[in-house]
């Protein structure tokens, strides 16, 4: 008999799963193509920006053996603005047409954006428009993909399959860098010691091709049972559950659970009052708090500094540096996928935040001492990326898709995604200002302080959602807010 304190839902630890994992895994991988394009869009400028400058797409000047271009900087950063716009509209799309069709709709701005990039010569307005369009697609998918995966995954696998979202992102980034490794390079006129990739237009067309494939594949997956029930299509939802879970699973029981949760929140369209309901206070704190923890923990600072750190260790090729960072992210995001439904969200986040705090501190020590011990910087860099990839990279998106009830899940996830991308934009724009004001050591110690604070937030505010159905999580928050729910034990 399982200890009820360790197993609050009173499930037998020897219980044999009666659902099949094959179809949910396939659906997660197909939806993960949206995450792959998310990462590809973010990594595109790293491999293509220098060659676009060289080809005259952006105005520029050569200063101290480096190209300087305000237009290129805007091209890189305005994707964040598009992401905010996409996240704002994504919630309404998800509730109106569903998570599946939202992912498919994101293909329109992606194809338009990358096509504009490929055809553009030197029109700065079109360059900015193309990145905003790609950002809109990223914003929609960064909200819709985690929610789709959460609503189609069985509770015992929802953490691992939810991590496919972040795994797809880092795979997309790695793909850009791998393409950069195989395409021909040309000597940089501004700095003869550097080379750059010539095929930036080919990269854009590859983005169009991957997006088209994503739209085709996603068109074959079913809509989520939660969305179908919300639209009054219970019979279709039951058929989807049976296909997803297999013949041994009690599909009627799962449908009843989804329907009961949906009936408790039936009514007109989601209003501000719904989003401010007492049962949503803790979910808001958890979701928004984790978005702050993810974006303010120093990941951008580490990525921006990785080139100079590797250069000090004798690795001056920026593409090699980027490949190393991306490969470490892919490997240890994969480790997180394997661990999340075994160890749980809280344990992984606590370990990750502790590791981030330690390695950000040692990175600050490296810069403060101005030491020649380059190994300290390399160890700090790799250690931090390992820590972030195992926990803070994926889990905030998973929690966002888990803690909100079905009625408001689309719009609430949309707001949380807007917060995430707004913070990303702010941190990116303020990073150089922080370095000027606090210097490198103070900047990394500031991020270490934020990561340290996140440890206490995770320990005392976060709940463990491992193994819980979305309906059970919803009932817990209702009970926490003073409501009543029979047959449910505290998480």
Secondary structure, 3 states (H helix, E strand, C coil): CCCCCCCCCCCCCCCCCCCCCHHHHHHHHHHHHHHHHHHHHHHHHHHHHHHHHHCCCCCCEEECCEEECHHHHHHHHCHHHHHHHHHHHHHHHHHHHCHHHHHHHHHHHHHHHHHHHHHCCCCHHHHHHHHHHHHHHHHHHHHHHHHHHHHHCCHHHHHHHHHHHHHHHHHHHHHHHHHHHHCCEEECCCCCCCEEECCHHHHHHHHHHHHHHHHHHHCCCCCCHHHHHHCCCHHHHHHHHHHHHCCCCCHHHHHHHHHHHHHHCCCCCCCHHHHCCHHHHHHHHHHHHHHHHHHCCCHHHHHHHHHHHHHHCCCCCHHHHHHHHHHHHHHHHHHHHHHHHHHCHHHHHHHHHHHHHHHHHHHHHHHHHCCCCHHHHHHHHHHHHHHHHHHHCCHHHHHHHHHCCCCCHHHHHHHHHHHHHHHHHHHHHHHHHHHHHHHHHHHHHHHHHHHHHHHHHHHHCCCCCCCCCHHHHHHHHHHHCCCCCCCCCCC
